[in-house]
Amino acid sequence: MNQLLERISINPNVCFGKPCIRGTRIWVSLILDYLASGMTVEEIIEEYPHLTHEDILAAIAYGAEAARERIISVPIERVA
């Protein structure tokens, strides 16, 4: 996991300090949004050919780490 996370960079002078794939201006959140909307890894790489499969895995790993660190508000489903 740590090797994957090394592919992520956070620089206050790049993309407002948002986590990006190292050496790019592609936000981790953009990759996660694409995956959540149903795009495949192959489709994302086709759209951004300089990304690698490992870059996509790094974005997922970063998202998993972020989920462990804070609570994200999600609407509670009410059961009738």
mmCIF file as gemmi writes it, N, C-alpha and C atoms, coordinates in Angstrom:
data_model
loop_
_atom_site.group_PDB
_atom_site.id
_atom_site.type_symbol
_atom_site.label_atom_id
_atom_site.label_alt_id
_atom_site.label_comp_id
_atom_site.label_asym_id
_atom_site.label_entity_id
_atom_site.label_seq_id
_atom_site.pdbx_PDB_ins_code
_atom_site.Cartn_x
_atom_site.Cartn_y
_atom_site.Cartn_z
_atom_site.occupancy
_atom_site.B_iso_or_equiv
_atom_site.pdbx_formal_charge
_atom_site.auth_seq_id
_atom_site.auth_asym_id
_atom_site.pdbx_PDB_model_num
ATOM 1 N N . MET Axp A 1 ? 0.828 -1.189 0 1 0 ? 1 A 1
ATOM 2 C CA . MET Axp A 1 ? 0 0 0 1 0 ? 1 A 1
ATOM 3 C C . MET Axp A 1 ? 0.874 1.255 0 1 0 ? 1 A 1
ATOM 4 N N . ASN Axp A 2 ? 1.947 1.256 0.809 1 0 ? 2 A 1
ATOM 5 C CA . ASN Axp A 2 ? 2.8 2.441 0.871 1 0 ? 2 A 1
ATOM 6 C C . ASN Axp A 2 ? 3.42 2.769 -0.475 1 0 ? 2 A 1
ATOM 7 N N . GLN Axp A 3 ? 3.797 1.743 -1.254 1 0 ? 3 A 1
ATOM 8 C CA . GLN Axp A 3 ? 4.361 1.998 -2.577 1 0 ? 3 A 1
ATOM 9 C C . GLN Axp A 3 ? 3.337 2.686 -3.47 1 0 ? 3 A 1
ATOM 10 N N . LEU Axp A 4 ? 2.093 2.288 -3.359 1 0 ? 4 A 1
ATOM 11 C CA . LEU Axp A 4 ? 1.045 2.949 -4.149 1 0 ? 4 A 1
ATOM 12 C C . LEU Axp A 4 ? 0.88 4.396 -3.708 1 0 ? 4 A 1
ATOM 13 N N . LEU Axp A 5 ? 0.871 4.623 -2.409 1 0 ? 5 A 1
ATOM 14 C CA . LEU Axp A 5 ? 0.66 5.991 -1.91 1 0 ? 5 A 1
ATOM 15 C C . LEU Axp A 5 ? 1.804 6.925 -2.283 1 0 ? 5 A 1
ATOM 16 N N . GLU Axp A 6 ? 2.967 6.382 -2.586 1 0 ? 6 A 1
ATOM 17 C CA . GLU Axp A 6 ? 4.08 7.213 -3.048 1 0 ? 6 A 1
ATOM 18 C C . GLU Axp A 6 ? 3.793 7.827 -4.412 1 0 ? 6 A 1
ATOM 19 N N . ARG Axp A 7 ? 2.801 7.31 -5.116 1 0 ? 7 A 1
ATOM 20 C CA . ARG Axp A 7 ? 2.409 7.858 -6.418 1 0 ? 7 A 1
ATOM 21 C C . ARG Axp A 7 ? 1.527 9.102 -6.279 1 0 ? 7 A 1
ATOM 22 N N . ILE Axp A 8 ? 1.133 9.425 -5.056 1 0 ? 8 A 1
ATOM 23 C CA . ILE Axp A 8 ? 0.273 10.581 -4.795 1 0 ? 8 A 1
ATOM 24 C C . ILE Axp A 8 ? 1.128 11.727 -4.266 1 0 ? 8 A 1
ATOM 25 N N . SER Axp A 9 ? 0.845 12.926 -4.738 1 0 ? 9 A 1
ATOM 26 C CA . SER Axp A 9 ? 1.559 14.094 -4.211 1 0 ? 9 A 1
ATOM 27 C C . SER Axp A 9 ? 0.552 15.148 -3.778 1 0 ? 9 A 1
ATOM 28 N N . ILE Axp A 10 ? 0.948 15.884 -2.763 1 0 ? 10 A 1
ATOM 29 C CA . ILE Axp A 10 ? 0.151 17.014 -2.287 1 0 ? 10 A 1
ATOM 30 C C . ILE Axp A 10 ? 1.111 18.197 -2.182 1 0 ? 10 A 1
ATOM 31 N N . ASN Axp A 11 ? 0.875 19.183 -3.012 1 0 ? 11 A 1
ATOM 32 C CA . ASN Axp A 11 ? 1.727 20.36 -3.061 1 0 ? 11 A 1
ATOM 33 C C . ASN Axp A 11 ? 0.83 21.591 -3.05 1 0 ? 11 A 1
ATOM 34 N N . PRO Axp A 12 ? 0.978 22.472 -2.067 1 0 ? 12 A 1
ATOM 35 C CA . PRO Axp A 12 ? 0.106 23.64 -1.99 1 0 ? 12 A 1
ATOM 36 C C . PRO Axp A 12 ? 0.171 24.533 -3.229 1 0 ? 12 A 1
ATOM 37 N N . ASN Axp A 13 ? 1.224 24.385 -4.025 1 0 ? 13 A 1
ATOM 38 C CA . ASN Axp A 13 ? 1.374 25.202 -5.232 1 0 ? 13 A 1
ATOM 39 C C . ASN Axp A 13 ? 0.836 24.514 -6.49 1 0 ? 13 A 1
ATOM 40 N N . VAL Axp A 14 ? 0.313 23.305 -6.335 1 0 ? 14 A 1
ATOM 41 C CA . VAL Axp A 14 ? -0.229 22.56 -7.474 1 0 ? 14 A 1
ATOM 42 C C . VAL Axp A 14 ? -1.665 22.177 -7.163 1 0 ? 14 A 1
ATOM 43 N N . CYS Axp A 15 ? -2.578 22.595 -8.009 1 0 ? 15 A 1
ATOM 44 C CA . CYS Axp A 15 ? -4.001 22.246 -7.878 1 0 ? 15 A 1
ATOM 45 C C . CYS Axp A 15 ? -4.539 22.566 -6.486 1 0 ? 15 A 1
ATOM 46 N N . PHE Axp A 16 ? -4.128 23.707 -5.949 1 0 ? 16 A 1
ATOM 47 C CA . PHE Axp A 16 ? -4.635 24.178 -4.659 1 0 ? 16 A 1
ATOM 48 C C . PHE Axp A 16 ? -4.36 23.206 -3.515 1 0 ? 16 A 1
ATOM 49 N N . GLY Axp A 17 ? -3.327 22.385 -3.658 1 0 ? 17 A 1
ATOM 50 C CA . GLY Axp A 17 ? -2.976 21.449 -2.601 1 0 ? 17 A 1
ATOM 51 C C . GLY Axp A 17 ? -3.811 20.181 -2.574 1 0 ? 17 A 1
ATOM 52 N N . LYS Axp A 18 ? -4.633 19.966 -3.597 1 0 ? 18 A 1
ATOM 53 C CA . LYS Axp A 18 ? -5.432 18.736 -3.641 1 0 ? 18 A 1
ATOM 54 C C . LYS Axp A 18 ? -4.525 17.554 -3.989 1 0 ? 18 A 1
ATOM 55 N N . PRO Axp A 19 ? -4.814 16.381 -3.451 1 0 ? 19 A 1
ATOM 56 C CA . PRO Axp A 19 ? -4.008 15.198 -3.783 1 0 ? 19 A 1
ATOM 57 C C . PRO Axp A 19 ? -4.098 14.889 -5.277 1 0 ? 19 A 1
ATOM 58 N N . CYS Axp A 20 ? -2.944 14.738 -5.904 1 0 ? 20 A 1
ATOM 59 C CA . CYS Axp A 20 ? -2.857 14.458 -7.339 1 0 ? 20 A 1
ATOM 60 C C . CYS Axp A 20 ? -1.966 13.247 -7.569 1 0 ? 20 A 1
ATOM 61 N N . ILE Axp A 21 ? -2.103 12.669 -8.746 1 0 ? 21 A 1
ATOM 62 C CA . ILE Axp A 21 ? -1.159 11.645 -9.16 1 0 ? 21 A 1
ATOM 63 C C . ILE Axp A 21 ? 0.177 12.358 -9.391 1 0 ? 21 A 1
ATOM 64 N N . ARG Axp A 22 ? 1.218 11.85 -8.762 1 0 ? 22 A 1
ATOM 65 C CA . ARG Axp A 22 ? 2.542 12.485 -8.817 1 0 ? 22 A 1
ATOM 66 C C . ARG Axp A 22 ? 2.952 12.787 -10.26 1 0 ? 22 A 1
ATOM 67 N N . GLY Axp A 23 ? 3.424 14.006 -10.473 1 0 ? 23 A 1
ATOM 68 C CA . GLY Axp A 23 ? 3.893 14.418 -11.796 1 0 ? 23 A 1
ATOM 69 C C . GLY Axp A 23 ? 2.793 14.859 -12.732 1 0 ? 23 A 1
ATOM 70 N N . THR Axp A 24 ? 1.558 14.907 -12.236 1 0 ? 24 A 1
ATOM 71 C CA . THR Axp A 24 ? 0.423 15.349 -13.061 1 0 ? 24 A 1
ATOM 72 C C . THR Axp A 24 ? -0.384 16.377 -12.285 1 0 ? 24 A 1
ATOM 73 N N . ARG Axp A 25 ? -1.386 16.879 -12.921 1 0 ? 25 A 1
ATOM 74 C CA . ARG Axp A 25 ? -2.356 17.746 -12.255 1 0 ? 25 A 1
ATOM 75 C C . ARG Axp A 25 ? -3.727 17.045 -12.217 1 0 ? 25 A 1
ATOM 76 N N . ILE Axp A 26 ? -3.689 15.739 -12.212 1 0 ? 26 A 1
ATOM 77 C CA . ILE Axp A 26 ? -4.922 14.941 -12.185 1 0 ? 26 A 1
ATOM 78 C C . ILE Axp A 26 ? -5.248 14.607 -10.742 1 0 ? 26 A 1
ATOM 79 N N . TRP Axp A 27 ? -6.372 15.131 -10.287 1 0 ? 27 A 1
ATOM 80 C CA . TRP Axp A 27 ? -6.789 14.944 -8.898 1 0 ? 27 A 1
ATOM 81 C C . TRP Axp A 27 ? -7.165 13.497 -8.64 1 0 ? 27 A 1
ATOM 82 N N . VAL Axp A 28 ? -6.811 13.024 -7.461 1 0 ? 28 A 1
ATOM 83 C CA . VAL Axp A 28 ? -7.246 11.706 -7.004 1 0 ? 28 A 1
ATOM 84 C C . VAL Axp A 28 ? -8.773 11.647 -7.019 1 0 ? 28 A 1
ATOM 85 N N . SER Axp A 29 ? -9.409 12.698 -6.568 1 0 ? 29 A 1
ATOM 86 C CA . SER Axp A 29 ? -10.88 12.706 -6.503 1 0 ? 29 A 1
ATOM 87 C C . SER Axp A 29 ? -11.509 12.573 -7.888 1 0 ? 29 A 1
ATOM 88 N N . LEU Axp A 30 ? -10.859 13.098 -8.925 1 0 ? 30 A 1
ATOM 89 C CA . LEU Axp A 30 ? -11.38 12.951 -10.284 1 0 ? 30 A 1
ATOM 90 C C . LEU Axp A 30 ? -11.388 11.477 -10.688 1 0 ? 30 A 1
ATOM 91 N N . ILE Axp A 31 ? -10.298 10.795 -10.414 1 0 ? 31 A 1
ATOM 92 C CA . ILE Axp A 31 ? -10.218 9.366 -10.748 1 0 ? 31 A 1
ATOM 93 C C . ILE Axp A 31 ? -11.279 8.585 -9.97 1 0 ? 31 A 1
ATOM 94 N N . LEU Axp A 32 ? -11.429 8.896 -8.686 1 0 ? 32 A 1
ATOM 95 C CA . LEU Axp A 32 ? -12.441 8.196 -7.881 1 0 ? 32 A 1
ATOM 96 C C . LEU Axp A 32 ? -13.846 8.506 -8.375 1 0 ? 32 A 1
ATOM 97 N N . ASP Axp A 33 ? -14.098 9.744 -8.784 1 0 ? 33 A 1
ATOM 98 C CA . ASP Axp A 33 ? -15.407 10.101 -9.352 1 0 ? 33 A 1
ATOM 99 C C . ASP Axp A 33 ? -15.682 9.303 -10.623 1 0 ? 33 A 1
ATOM 100 N N . TYR Axp A 34 ? -14.675 9.198 -11.484 1 0 ? 34 A 1
ATOM 101 C CA . TYR Axp A 34 ? -14.846 8.419 -12.717 1 0 ? 34 A 1
ATOM 102 C C . TYR Axp A 34 ? -15.173 6.967 -12.401 1 0 ? 34 A 1
ATOM 103 N N . LEU Axp A 35 ? -14.432 6.382 -11.476 1 0 ? 35 A 1
ATOM 104 C CA . LEU Axp A 35 ? -14.688 4.986 -11.106 1 0 ? 35 A 1
ATOM 105 C C . LEU Axp A 35 ? -16.09 4.832 -10.52 1 0 ? 35 A 1
ATOM 106 N N . ALA Axp A 36 ? -16.487 5.777 -9.661 1 0 ? 36 A 1
ATOM 107 C CA . ALA Axp A 36 ? -17.811 5.707 -9.034 1 0 ? 36 A 1
ATOM 108 C C . ALA Axp A 36 ? -18.93 5.854 -10.059 1 0 ? 36 A 1
ATOM 109 N N . SER Axp A 37 ? -18.654 6.577 -11.14 1 0 ? 37 A 1
ATOM 110 C CA . SER Axp A 37 ? -19.689 6.767 -12.156 1 0 ? 37 A 1
ATOM 111 C C . SER Axp A 37 ? -19.771 5.59 -13.124 1 0 ? 37 A 1
ATOM 112 N N . GLY Axp A 38 ? -18.864 4.613 -12.959 1 0 ? 38 A 1
ATOM 113 C CA . GLY Axp A 38 ? -18.948 3.41 -13.78 1 0 ? 38 A 1
ATOM 114 C C . GLY Axp A 38 ? -17.859 3.264 -14.829 1 0 ? 38 A 1
ATOM 115 N N . MET Axp A 39 ? -16.978 4.252 -14.948 1 0 ? 39 A 1
ATOM 116 C CA . MET Axp A 39 ? -15.887 4.108 -15.913 1 0 ? 39 A 1
ATOM 117 C C . MET Axp A 39 ? -14.954 2.987 -15.47 1 0 ? 39 A 1
ATOM 118 N N . THR Axp A 40 ? -14.398 2.292 -16.419 1 0 ? 40 A 1
ATOM 119 C CA . THR Axp A 40 ? -13.436 1.251 -16.105 1 0 ? 40 A 1
ATOM 120 C C . THR Axp A 40 ? -12.035 1.863 -16.046 1 0 ? 40 A 1
ATOM 121 N N . VAL Axp A 41 ? -11.131 1.11 -15.476 1 0 ? 41 A 1
ATOM 122 C CA . VAL Axp A 41 ? -9.734 1.553 -15.428 1 0 ? 41 A 1
ATOM 123 C C . VAL Axp A 41 ? -9.234 1.801 -16.854 1 0 ? 41 A 1
ATOM 124 N N . GLU Axp A 42 ? -9.572 0.911 -17.76 1 0 ? 42 A 1
ATOM 125 C CA . GLU Axp A 42 ? -9.13 1.032 -19.147 1 0 ? 42 A 1
ATOM 126 C C . GLU Axp A 42 ? -9.676 2.312 -19.785 1 0 ? 42 A 1
ATOM 127 N N . GLU Axp A 43 ? -10.928 2.661 -19.504 1 0 ? 43 A 1
ATOM 128 C CA . GLU Axp A 43 ? -11.509 3.884 -20.061 1 0 ? 43 A 1
ATOM 129 C C . GLU Axp A 43 ? -10.814 5.128 -19.519 1 0 ? 43 A 1
ATOM 130 N N . ILE Axp A 44 ? -10.473 5.106 -18.244 1 0 ? 44 A 1
ATOM 131 C CA . ILE Axp A 44 ? -9.77 6.25 -17.655 1 0 ? 44 A 1
ATOM 132 C C . ILE Axp A 44 ? -8.39 6.391 -18.294 1 0 ? 44 A 1
ATOM 133 N N . ILE Axp A 45 ? -7.693 5.284 -18.46 1 0 ? 45 A 1
ATOM 134 C CA . ILE Axp A 45 ? -6.366 5.336 -19.075 1 0 ? 45 A 1
ATOM 135 C C . ILE Axp A 45 ? -6.468 5.766 -20.534 1 0 ? 45 A 1
ATOM 136 N N . GLU Axp A 46 ? -7.522 5.381 -21.209 1 0 ? 46 A 1
ATOM 137 C CA . GLU Axp A 46 ? -7.734 5.83 -22.589 1 0 ? 46 A 1
ATOM 138 C C . GLU Axp A 46 ? -7.927 7.348 -22.632 1 0 ? 46 A 1
ATOM 139 N N . GLU Axp A 47 ? -8.654 7.87 -21.648 1 0 ? 47 A 1
ATOM 140 C CA . GLU Axp A 47 ? -8.897 9.315 -21.559 1 0 ? 47 A 1
ATOM 141 C C . GLU Axp A 47 ? -7.625 10.073 -21.154 1 0 ? 47 A 1
ATOM 142 N N . TYR Axp A 48 ? -6.823 9.458 -20.291 1 0 ? 48 A 1
ATOM 143 C CA . TYR Axp A 48 ? -5.576 10.054 -19.796 1 0 ? 48 A 1
ATOM 144 C C . TYR Axp A 48 ? -4.443 9.057 -20.022 1 0 ? 48 A 1
ATOM 145 N N . PRO Axp A 49 ? -3.904 8.975 -21.251 1 0 ? 49 A 1
ATOM 146 C CA . PRO Axp A 49 ? -2.942 7.92 -21.584 1 0 ? 49 A 1
ATOM 147 C C . PRO Axp A 49 ? -1.643 7.941 -20.782 1 0 ? 49 A 1
ATOM 148 N N . HIS Axp A 50 ? -1.311 9.041 -20.151 1 0 ? 50 A 1
ATOM 149 C CA . HIS Axp A 50 ? -0.082 9.079 -19.357 1 0 ? 50 A 1
ATOM 150 C C . HIS Axp A 50 ? -0.276 8.461 -17.969 1 0 ? 50 A 1
ATOM 151 N N . LEU Axp A 51 ? -1.528 8.115 -17.604 1 0 ? 51 A 1
ATOM 152 C CA . LEU Axp A 51 ? -1.764 7.397 -16.349 1 0 ? 51 A 1
ATOM 153 C C . LEU Axp A 51 ? -1.492 5.911 -16.549 1 0 ? 51 A 1
ATOM 154 N N . THR Axp A 52 ? -1.146 5.25 -15.463 1 0 ? 52 A 1
ATOM 155 C CA . THR Axp A 52 ? -0.93 3.803 -15.5 1 0 ? 52 A 1
ATOM 156 C C . THR Axp A 52 ? -1.969 3.117 -14.616 1 0 ? 52 A 1
ATOM 157 N N . HIS Axp A 53 ? -2.04 1.823 -14.763 1 0 ? 53 A 1
ATOM 158 C CA . HIS Axp A 53 ? -2.935 1.029 -13.919 1 0 ? 53 A 1
ATOM 159 C C . HIS Axp A 53 ? -2.587 1.248 -12.445 1 0 ? 53 A 1
ATOM 160 N N . GLU Axp A 54 ? -1.295 1.325 -12.14 1 0 ? 54 A 1
ATOM 161 C CA . GLU Axp A 54 ? -0.85 1.546 -10.758 1 0 ? 54 A 1
ATOM 162 C C . GLU Axp A 54 ? -1.287 2.92 -10.244 1 0 ? 54 A 1
ATOM 163 N N . ASP Axp A 55 ? -1.343 3.922 -11.122 1 0 ? 55 A 1
ATOM 164 C CA . ASP Axp A 55 ? -1.837 5.245 -10.713 1 0 ? 55 A 1
ATOM 165 C C . ASP Axp A 55 ? -3.292 5.167 -10.261 1 0 ? 55 A 1
ATOM 166 N N . ILE Axp A 56 ? -4.087 4.4 -10.981 1 0 ? 56 A 1
ATOM 167 C CA . ILE Axp A 56 ? -5.499 4.241 -10.612 1 0 ? 56 A 1
ATOM 168 C C . ILE Axp A 56 ? -5.592 3.509 -9.27 1 0 ? 56 A 1
ATOM 169 N N . LEU Axp A 57 ? -4.796 2.462 -9.104 1 0 ? 57 A 1
ATOM 170 C CA . LEU Axp A 57 ? -4.779 1.748 -7.823 1 0 ? 57 A 1
ATOM 171 C C . LEU Axp A 57 ? -4.332 2.673 -6.696 1 0 ? 57 A 1
ATOM 172 N N . ALA Axp A 58 ? -3.396 3.564 -6.975 1 0 ? 58 A 1
ATOM 173 C CA . ALA Axp A 58 ? -2.936 4.516 -5.966 1 0 ? 58 A 1
ATOM 174 C C . ALA Axp A 58 ? -4.071 5.453 -5.547 1 0 ? 58 A 1
ATOM 175 N N . ALA Axp A 59 ? -4.88 5.883 -6.5 1 0 ? 59 A 1
ATOM 176 C CA . ALA Axp A 59 ? -6.019 6.747 -6.169 1 0 ? 59 A 1
ATOM 177 C C . ALA Axp A 59 ? -7.006 5.996 -5.271 1 0 ? 59 A 1
ATOM 178 N N . ILE Axp A 60 ? -7.253 4.735 -5.578 1 0 ? 60 A 1
ATOM 179 C CA . ILE Axp A 60 ? -8.151 3.925 -4.748 1 0 ? 60 A 1
ATOM 180 C C . ILE Axp A 60 ? -7.558 3.744 -3.356 1 0 ? 60 A 1
ATOM 181 N N . ALA Axp A 61 ? -6.274 3.473 -3.292 1 0 ? 61 A 1
ATOM 182 C CA . ALA Axp A 61 ? -5.613 3.297 -1.994 1 0 ? 61 A 1
ATOM 183 C C . ALA Axp A 61 ? -5.682 4.579 -1.176 1 0 ? 61 A 1
ATOM 184 N N . TYR Axp A 62 ? -5.489 5.713 -1.821 1 0 ? 62 A 1
ATOM 185 C CA . TYR Axp A 62 ? -5.575 6.992 -1.114 1 0 ? 62 A 1
ATOM 186 C C . TYR Axp A 62 ? -7.001 7.2 -0.585 1 0 ? 62 A 1
ATOM 187 N N . GLY Axp A 63 ? -7.993 6.887 -1.408 1 0 ? 63 A 1
ATOM 188 C CA . GLY Axp A 63 ? -9.385 7.006 -0.968 1 0 ? 63 A 1
ATOM 189 C C . GLY Axp A 63 ? -9.68 6.115 0.222 1 0 ? 63 A 1
ATOM 190 N N . ALA Axp A 64 ? -9.125 4.905 0.219 1 0 ? 64 A 1
ATOM 191 C CA . ALA Axp A 64 ? -9.326 3.983 1.346 1 0 ? 64 A 1
ATOM 192 C C . ALA Axp A 64 ? -8.698 4.553 2.608 1 0 ? 64 A 1
ATOM 193 N N . GLU Axp A 65 ? -7.493 5.107 2.485 1 0 ? 65 A 1
ATOM 194 C CA . GLU Axp A 65 ? -6.829 5.706 3.651 1 0 ? 65 A 1
ATOM 195 C C . GLU Axp A 65 ? -7.629 6.905 4.159 1 0 ? 65 A 1
ATOM 196 N N . ALA Axp A 66 ? -8.105 7.729 3.255 1 0 ? 66 A 1
ATOM 197 C CA . ALA Axp A 66 ? -8.877 8.913 3.653 1 0 ? 66 A 1
ATOM 198 C C . ALA Axp A 66 ? -10.155 8.504 4.376 1 0 ? 66 A 1
ATOM 199 N N . ALA Axp A 67 ? -10.786 7.418 3.936 1 0 ? 67 A 1
ATOM 200 C CA . ALA Axp A 67 ? -12.02 6.956 4.566 1 0 ? 67 A 1
ATOM 201 C C . ALA Axp A 67 ? -11.77 6.467 5.994 1 0 ? 67 A 1
ATOM 202 N N . ARG Axp A 68 ? -10.569 5.977 6.242 1 0 ? 68 A 1
ATOM 203 C CA . ARG Axp A 68 ? -10.248 5.534 7.594 1 0 ? 68 A 1
ATOM 204 C C . ARG Axp A 68 ? -9.995 6.709 8.528 1 0 ? 68 A 1
ATOM 205 N N . GLU Axp A 69 ? -9.636 7.831 7.984 1 0 ? 69 A 1
ATOM 206 C CA . GLU Axp A 69 ? -9.203 8.968 8.79 1 0 ? 69 A 1
ATOM 207 C C . GLU Axp A 69 ? -10.316 9.926 9.189 1 0 ? 69 A 1
ATOM 208 N N . ARG Axp A 70 ? -11.416 9.962 8.469 1 0 ? 70 A 1
ATOM 209 C CA . ARG Axp A 70 ? -12.464 10.91 8.819 1 0 ? 70 A 1
ATOM 210 C C . ARG Axp A 70 ? -13.831 10.369 8.451 1 0 ? 70 A 1
ATOM 211 N N . ILE Axp A 71 ? -14.812 10.947 9.042 1 0 ? 71 A 1
ATOM 212 C CA . ILE Axp A 71 ? -16.191 10.531 8.786 1 0 ? 71 A 1
ATOM 213 C C . ILE Axp A 71 ? -16.763 11.42 7.7 1 0 ? 71 A 1
ATOM 214 N N . ILE Axp A 72 ? -17.401 10.814 6.735 1 0 ? 72 A 1
ATOM 215 C CA . ILE Axp A 72 ? -18.048 11.55 5.665 1 0 ? 72 A 1
ATOM 216 C C . ILE Axp A 72 ? -19.547 11.423 5.858 1 0 ? 72 A 1
ATOM 217 N N . SER Axp A 73 ? -20.235 12.537 5.895 1 0 ? 73 A 1
ATOM 218 C CA . SER Axp A 73 ? -21.671 12.542 6.134 1 0 ? 73 A 1
ATOM 219 C C . SER Axp A 73 ? -22.406 11.904 4.958 1 0 ? 73 A 1
ATOM 220 N N . VAL Axp A 74 ? -23.211 10.903 5.269 1 0 ? 74 A 1
ATOM 221 C CA . VAL Axp A 74 ? -24.03 10.22 4.275 1 0 ? 74 A 1
ATOM 222 C C . VAL Axp A 74 ? -25.448 10.195 4.814 1 0 ? 74 A 1
ATOM 223 N N . PRO Axp A 75 ? -26.443 10.532 3.985 1 0 ? 75 A 1
ATOM 224 C CA . PRO Axp A 75 ? -27.822 10.515 4.474 1 0 ? 75 A 1
ATOM 225 C C . PRO Axp A 75 ? -28.21 9.138 5.028 1 0 ? 75 A 1
ATOM 226 N N . ILE Axp A 76 ? -28.91 9.157 6.135 1 0 ? 76 A 1
ATOM 227 C CA . ILE Axp A 76 ? -29.368 7.913 6.754 1 0 ? 76 A 1
ATOM 228 C C . ILE Axp A 76 ? -30.656 7.473 6.081 1 0 ? 76 A 1
ATOM 229 N N . GLU Axp A 77 ? -30.684 6.22 5.681 1 0 ? 77 A 1
ATOM 230 C CA . GLU Axp A 77 ? -31.87 5.67 5.04 1 0 ? 77 A 1
ATOM 231 C C . GLU Axp A 77 ? -32.883 5.317 6.11 1 0 ? 77 A 1
ATOM 232 N N . ARG Axp A 78 ? -34.071 5.802 5.957 1 0 ? 78 A 1
ATOM 233 C CA . ARG Axp A 78 ? -35.124 5.532 6.952 1 0 ? 78 A 1
ATOM 234 C C . ARG Axp A 78 ? -35.9 4.288 6.526 1 0 ? 78 A 1
ATOM 235 N N . VAL Axp A 79 ? -36.128 3.416 7.481 1 0 ? 79 A 1
ATOM 236 C CA . VAL Axp A 79 ? -36.886 2.196 7.228 1 0 ? 79 A 1
ATOM 237 C C . VAL Axp A 79 ? -38.294 2.404 7.755 1 0 ? 79 A 1
ATOM 238 N N . ALA Axp A 80 ? -39.273 2.136 6.916 1 0 ? 80 A 1
ATOM 239 C CA . ALA Axp A 80 ? -40.674 2.356 7.316 1 0 ? 80 A 1
ATOM 240 C C . ALA Axp A 80 ? -41.213 1.231 8.156 1 0 ? 80 A 1
